[in-house]
Amino acid sequence: MNNLASLVRFKLGVNLKVECTKNKAHKRFLTTAHVMQEWVVDEYGEYIRTTRNGQCLEVTAEPDPDNAWTCEICGADAQITQD
């Protein structure tokens, strides 16, 4: 498990398990998280581009078990379980 996954588990206070409903061997999923980026804006605050190649400066909200989760490999819905 990578450091971000460990942090998400710690912050959510749950043991999260995500499984592909078509193939249990698939281990990568798509879901949403909220991140902070640094933007270049014009004099009206309108977006022009991100700095640092769009790199995330900070994660402001980790993936939530109530989000939609989809298998990255086959596109199937994922099943979420929590301890």
C-alpha positions as CSV (number, residue, x, y, z in Angstrom):
1,M,0.0,0.0,0.0
2,N,1.4,3.4,-0.9
3,N,1.6,6.4,1.5
4,L,-1.5,8.2,0.1
5,A,-3.6,5.0,0.6
6,S,-2.4,4.7,4.2
7,L,-3.2,8.4,4.8
8,V,-6.7,8.0,3.3
9,R,-7.4,5.0,5.5
10,F,-6.2,6.8,8.6
11,K,-8.2,10.0,7.9
12,L,-11.4,8.1,7.0
13,G,-11.0,6.0,10.2
14,V,-12.1,2.9,8.3
15,N,-10.5,-0.1,6.6
16,L,-11.7,0.4,3.1
17,K,-11.7,-2.5,0.6
18,V,-12.6,-1.8,-3.0
19,E,-13.2,-4.7,-5.5
20,C,-14.1,-4.9,-9.1
21,T,-17.4,-6.6,-9.6
22,K,-16.3,-8.3,-12.8
23,N,-12.7,-9.4,-11.9
24,K,-11.3,-9.5,-8.4
25,A,-7.8,-9.4,-9.8
26,H,-8.3,-5.8,-11.0
27,K,-6.8,-3.5,-8.3
28,R,-6.9,0.0,-9.7
29,F,-10.0,2.3,-9.5
30,L,-11.2,5.7,-10.6
31,T,-12.9,8.0,-8.0
32,T,-12.8,11.7,-7.1
33,A,-10.6,13.6,-4.6
34,H,-10.3,17.3,-4.2
35,V,-6.9,18.9,-4.6
36,M,-5.3,22.3,-4.5
37,Q,-3.4,23.7,-7.5
38,E,-1.6,26.9,-8.1
39,W,-3.1,28.9,-11.0
40,V,-2.0,31.7,-13.2
41,V,-5.0,34.0,-13.5
42,D,-5.7,37.3,-15.3
43,E,-6.7,40.6,-13.7
44,Y,-10.3,39.4,-13.3
45,G,-9.3,36.1,-11.6
46,E,-10.1,34.1,-14.7
47,Y,-8.1,30.9,-15.1
48,I,-5.2,30.9,-17.6
49,R,-3.2,27.8,-16.7
50,T,-1.8,25.9,-13.8
51,T,1.8,26.2,-12.6
52,R,4.1,23.2,-11.9
53,N,2.6,21.2,-14.7
54,G,-0.7,21.0,-12.9
55,Q,0.9,19.3,-9.9
56,C,-1.2,18.9,-6.8
57,L,-0.1,21.2,-4.0
58,E,-2.3,19.6,-1.3
59,V,-5.1,17.1,-1.1
60,T,-8.0,18.9,0.5
61,A,-10.5,16.0,0.5
62,E,-9.5,12.4,0.1
63,P,-11.6,9.8,-1.8
64,D,-14.8,9.1,0.1
65,P,-16.4,5.6,0.3
66,D,-19.7,7.1,-0.8
67,N,-18.2,8.3,-4.1
68,A,-18.7,6.5,-7.3
69,W,-15.8,4.0,-7.8
70,T,-15.1,2.4,-11.2
71,C,-12.5,-0.2,-12.2
72,E,-9.8,1.5,-14.2
73,I,-9.1,-1.6,-16.2
74,C,-12.6,-2.8,-17.4
75,G,-14.9,0.1,-16.4
76,A,-17.1,-2.0,-14.1
77,D,-18.6,-0.6,-11.0
78,A,-16.7,-1.3,-7.8
79,Q,-18.0,-2.8,-4.6
80,I,-16.9,-1.0,-1.5
81,T,-16.7,-2.7,1.9
82,Q,-15.6,-1.1,5.2
83,D,-14.6,-2.6,8.6
